[in-house]
Amino acid sequence: MSFKRLETDDFVISNDSITSTLWSDNVPTLTTFFSNSIQENSSAGTYYLSVYNTSSTEQQVQFDIAYCDALGSGSALYNNAVPIYSPTRTLYGQYRTMILEDENLNFIFGSSAQTGIDACGTTITSSTAVISDNFWMISLERARYKQSIFPGSLNLTLSSSTPGVHGAQISLTDNSNDITTVPYIAGTRAYQIVSGSNGNGISNNGGYTTNSGSYGIMFPDLGLIMLNPIALSYSIGLSPSRSNDSDGHNNTRLFTAISQSSFGLNSEETISSDYVFVRARNSEFNYSENPSFISGSTGEVIYTNFINAPQTYITTVGMYNDMNELVAVAKMSRPLLKDFTKEALIRVKLDF
């Protein structure tokens, strides 16, 4: 075994973006959705509804649905003597603090005016900025989206049993392919959700709606998809119940709209790799301390023809720190012949 100190230029760090399917069992698109009636009817069900990929004992949570309302509407009050304060208001404040980082700010759907002709032949212009005091939030299970949602992969179809102006079904996506600059909200990436597919809004109006901005906002780094009830109500008649003193079952309303259609999404993560280049020059690593090469009693080379013309086989590269402690081991795919007439360059890849 021979040692050699690595130099600074022997190390190269590389970052690679890896895209993969997001849902369990490597499914690119969810087409079957299940909820748990026990959880739905429990106290936790007033806050959120978990959605599973199957009804079997091997079911896994894929995402959660929550309805949030700044006025506390859509759910029963904590105390009838104290107005406004309810689970929906608590959730609204939670997401406002998490995303906007300021309890005095409001969410805005849509960022630029869009003019065009819709499917019914009507000329429409979407509002530049629409402020909403309520929204639905789809929170992806942390294990599903890994580091972030892959922009351009959102394909969410919603169906409603109550037809709106243009029908009872709409396909939604993020607008990541329609813009040239990545938008941010309080330090986190935020893409507008528009009607369309694969990151492209429909061509006539960019996927925006009349006087209600976008259909929501996607926060890829937080694993959150926020939906605008005003836009959904206009397009497919899907609107929440905003009662002040009872549970409007709004989480179930959105679950029903999703469960009748499909939900496609991919994840993205950055893998950092440390490449270490180990160089074995012609004069190095030609002798071995293996007992089959050197006599244990005398320390002499056993075979005389190996004295001036030795041959060894490199099988393993070990990485040691300055304390001579082994910290990493790289195995060769096959033994590499080494002698005075050969040089070797071995690339070791460390992922972290």
C-alpha positions in Angstrom: 0.0 0.0 0.0 1.4 3.4 -1.0 0.4 6.9 -0.1 0.4 10.2 -2.0 -0.8 13.6 -0.9 -3.5 15.1 -3.1 -3.0 18.7 -4.4 -5.6 21.5 -4.6 -6.1 21.1 -8.3 -6.9 17.4 -7.9 -10.4 18.4 -6.6 -13.3 19.6 -8.7 -16.8 20.3 -7.4 -19.8 19.9 -9.7 -23.5 20.6 -9.2 -26.1 18.7 -11.3 -29.8 19.2 -11.3 -31.8 15.9 -11.2 -35.4 15.8 -12.2 -37.6 12.8 -11.3 -41.2 11.8 -10.8 -42.8 13.2 -7.7 -45.5 10.8 -6.6 -45.1 7.5 -4.9 -44.1 4.4 -6.9 -42.5 6.8 -9.5 -45.9 7.7 -11.0 -45.7 10.9 -13.1 -49.4 11.6 -12.9 -51.9 10.8 -10.2 -55.2 9.7 -11.5 -56.7 8.0 -8.3 -57.1 9.9 -5.1 -58.2 8.8 -1.7 -59.0 10.5 1.6 -59.4 9.1 5.1 -62.9 9.7 6.6 -61.6 9.3 10.1 -59.1 12.1 9.6 -61.6 14.2 7.7 -64.1 14.0 10.5 -61.6 14.6 13.3 -60.5 17.9 14.7 -57.5 17.8 12.4 -59.9 17.6 9.4 -61.1 21.2 10.1 -57.6 22.4 9.3 -56.5 20.1 6.4 -57.4 17.0 4.4 -54.7 14.5 3.6 -54.8 12.9 0.1 -53.5 9.3 -0.5 -52.4 7.4 -3.6 -54.3 4.2 -2.6 -56.8 2.9 -0.2 -54.7 -0.1 0.8 -52.6 -0.5 3.9 -49.6 0.7 2.0 -51.1 4.1 1.3 -48.9 7.1 1.6 -49.8 10.8 1.9 -49.2 12.6 -1.4 -50.4 16.1 -0.4 -52.6 18.0 1.9 -55.5 20.4 1.1 -56.3 23.4 3.3 -58.7 26.2 2.9 -57.4 29.6 4.3 -59.5 32.7 4.9 -58.4 36.0 6.4 -61.9 36.7 7.7 -62.2 33.3 9.4 -65.0 32.2 7.1 -65.6 28.7 6.0 -65.2 27.0 9.4 -66.7 27.1 12.9 -65.3 29.7 15.3 -63.1 28.6 18.2 -65.5 30.5 20.5 -68.8 31.8 19.4 -68.3 34.8 21.6 -65.1 35.8 19.7 -65.8 36.6 16.0 -63.4 35.9 13.1 -61.0 33.6 15.0 -61.3 30.1 13.4 -59.1 27.4 11.8 -59.3 29.0 8.4 -58.0 32.4 9.8 -55.2 30.6 11.7 -54.1 28.8 8.4 -54.2 32.1 6.5 -52.0 33.7 9.1 -49.6 30.8 9.1 -49.0 30.8 5.3 -48.9 34.6 5.2 -46.1 34.5 7.8 -44.3 31.7 6.1 -44.4 33.1 2.6 -44.8 36.9 2.8 -42.9 37.2 6.2 -45.2 40.1 7.1 -48.6 39.8 8.8 -49.7 43.1 7.2 -49.3 42.0 3.6 -51.8 40.2 1.4 -51.5 37.7 -1.5 -51.8 39.0 -5.0 -52.8 36.8 -7.9 -51.5 37.9 -11.3 -48.7 40.3 -12.1 -49.2 41.7 -15.6 -52.2 42.7 -17.7 -53.2 40.1 -20.4 -55.6 40.9 -23.3 -57.0 38.5 -25.7 -60.0 36.5 -27.0 -61.3 33.6 -24.9 -62.8 30.3 -26.1 -66.2 32.0 -26.3 -65.0 34.7 -28.6 -65.1 37.4 -25.9 -62.3 40.0 -25.7 -61.0 39.9 -22.1 -58.3 41.7 -20.1 -57.1 40.3 -16.9 -56.4 42.6 -13.9 -52.9 43.6 -13.3 -53.1 42.8 -9.6 -55.9 41.0 -7.8 -55.8 40.9 -4.0 -57.5 37.9 -2.4 -58.3 37.3 1.3 -58.9 33.6 0.8 -57.3 30.7 -1.0 -56.9 27.0 -1.2 -53.4 25.6 -0.4 -52.1 22.3 -1.7 -49.1 21.4 0.5 -47.0 18.6 -1.0 -45.7 15.9 1.3 -42.1 16.7 2.1 -40.8 13.3 1.0 -42.5 13.7 -2.4 -40.9 16.8 -3.8 -37.4 16.3 -2.3 -35.7 19.7 -2.8 -38.2 21.6 -4.9 -41.0 21.3 -7.6 -39.7 21.2 -11.1 -41.0 24.4 -12.9 -43.0 23.6 -16.0 -44.1 20.2 -14.8 -47.4 21.2 -13.2 -50.4 19.8 -15.0 -53.5 20.0 -12.7 -56.9 19.4 -14.1 -59.9 20.5 -12.0 -63.5 19.4 -12.5 -66.6 20.9 -11.0 -70.2 19.6 -11.0 -71.4 23.2 -11.2 -70.6 24.5 -14.7 -69.3 28.0 -14.8 -69.1 30.5 -17.7 -66.9 28.2 -19.9 -67.6 24.8 -18.6 -66.9 22.6 -15.6 -63.2 21.6 -16.2 -60.0 23.4 -16.5 -56.3 22.5 -17.0 -53.8 24.5 -15.0 -50.0 24.9 -15.1 -47.3 27.3 -13.9 -46.1 30.1 -16.3 -42.4 29.3 -16.0 -41.9 28.9 -19.7 -43.8 32.1 -20.6 -41.4 34.4 -18.6 -37.7 35.2 -19.0 -37.0 36.3 -15.4 -37.6 34.1 -12.4 -40.1 36.0 -10.1 -39.7 36.1 -6.3 -42.0 36.8 -3.4 -40.2 37.6 -0.2 -37.1 35.7 -1.2 -38.8 32.6 -2.6 -39.5 31.7 -6.2 -43.2 32.2 -7.1 -44.7 31.3 -10.5 -48.3 32.3 -11.5 -50.7 29.5 -12.1 -52.5 29.9 -15.4 -54.7 27.8 -17.7 -52.5 25.8 -20.0 -50.1 22.9 -19.8 -46.4 22.0 -19.3 -45.4 25.5 -18.1 -47.1 27.4 -21.0 -50.3 29.4 -20.7 -52.9 29.4 -23.5 -51.9 31.7 -26.3 -54.8 34.0 -26.5 -54.5 35.6 -23.0 -51.6 33.9 -21.4 -53.9 31.7 -19.3 -55.1 34.6 -17.1 -58.8 35.3 -16.2 -61.0 38.3 -16.6 -60.7 40.6 -13.6 -59.5 37.9 -11.3 -55.8 37.6 -12.2 -54.1 34.2 -12.2 -55.5 30.9 -11.0 -53.0 30.9 -8.2 -49.3 30.9 -7.3 -46.8 28.0 -7.2 -43.9 28.1 -4.7 -41.5 25.4 -6.0 -39.0 25.7 -3.1 -41.7 25.4 -0.5 -43.7 22.6 -2.1 -46.8 24.8 -2.1 -49.5 25.3 -4.7 -51.9 28.2 -3.9 -55.2 28.3 -5.8 -57.4 31.5 -6.4 -61.1 30.8 -5.5 -62.2 33.9 -7.4 -60.7 32.7 -10.7 -61.9 29.1 -10.2 -65.4 30.3 -9.5 -65.5 32.3 -12.7 -64.1 29.5 -14.9 -65.7 26.3 -13.6 -68.0 27.4 -10.8 -65.8 26.0 -8.1 -66.1 28.3 -5.1 -65.7 27.8 -1.3 -68.5 28.2 1.3 -67.8 31.3 3.3 -70.2 30.8 6.1 -69.2 32.5 9.4 -70.3 30.0 12.0 -70.1 26.5 10.5 -67.7 24.2 8.7 -68.1 24.7 4.9 -66.2 21.5 4.1 -64.1 23.5 1.7 -61.1 21.0 1.9 -63.5 18.3 0.6 -64.8 20.6 -2.2 -61.3 20.9 -3.7 -60.5 17.3 -3.1 -63.6 16.3 -5.2 -62.6 18.7 -8.0 -59.1 17.1 -8.1 -60.2 13.5 -7.7 -62.4 13.6 -10.8 -59.3 14.4 -13.0 -55.5 14.2 -12.8 -52.5 15.8 -11.2 -49.1 15.7 -12.9 -45.9 17.0 -11.2 -42.2 16.4 -11.1 -39.5 17.0 -8.4 -36.1 18.6 -8.8 -33.0 18.4 -6.6 -29.4 19.5 -7.0 -26.8 16.8 -6.4 -23.3 18.1 -5.4 -20.4 15.9 -6.5 -16.8 16.1 -5.5 -14.5 14.7 -8.1 -11.1 13.7 -6.9 -8.4 13.0 -9.6 -5.9 10.4 -8.3 -2.7 10.4 -10.5 -0.4 7.4 -10.5 2.7 8.4 -12.4 5.0 5.9 -14.1 7.4 5.8 -11.2 4.7 5.5 -8.5 2.7 2.5 -7.1 4.7 -0.1 -8.9 5.6 -2.1 -5.7 3.3 -3.8 -3.3 3.5 -4.7 0.4 1.4 -7.7 -0.2 3.0 -10.9 1.3 2.9 -12.5 -2.1 5.2 -9.8 -3.4 7.6 -9.1 -0.5 8.9 -11.6 2.0 7.5 -10.9 5.5 10.7 -12.0 7.2 13.4 -10.3 5.1 11.5 -7.6 3.4 13.0 -8.6 0.0 11.1 -9.0 -3.3 10.3 -12.7 -3.6 10.6 -12.9 -7.4 13.9 -11.4 -8.7 12.4 -10.3 -12.1 10.1 -8.0 -10.1 13.1 -6.0 -8.7 13.7 -4.0 -11.8 10.5 -4.7 -13.7 7.7 -5.0 -11.1 4.0 -5.3 -11.9 1.1 -4.5 -9.6 -2.7 -4.3 -9.9 -4.6 -1.3 -8.6 -7.9 -2.4 -7.1 -8.8 0.1 -4.4 -8.3 3.8 -3.8 -8.5 4.9 -0.2 -8.9 8.5 1.0 -7.1 9.4 4.2 -7.1 12.6 6.3 -4.1 14.2 7.9 -4.5 12.0 10.9 -4.0 8.9 8.7 -7.7 8.0 9.2 -9.5 6.3 6.3 -12.5 8.4 5.4 -13.6 7.1 2.0 -13.0 4.0 -0.2 -13.4 3.7 -4.0 -13.4 0.3 -5.6 -12.2 -0.2 -9.2 -14.5 -1.9 -11.6 -11.6 -4.2 -12.5 -8.0 -4.4 -11.5 -5.7 -1.9 -13.3 -2.2 -3.1 -14.3 0.6 -0.8 -13.3 4.3 -0.8 -14.1 7.1 1.6 -14.9 5.8 2.0 -18.5 2.3 3.0 -17.5 0.6 6.0 -15.9 -3.0 6.0 -14.5 -5.5 8.7 -13.9 -8.4 7.6 -11.7 -11.4 9.8 -11.1 -13.2 9.3 -7.9 -16.7 10.7 -7.5 -18.1 11.6 -4.1 -21.9 12.5 -4.0 -23.3 14.5 -1.1 
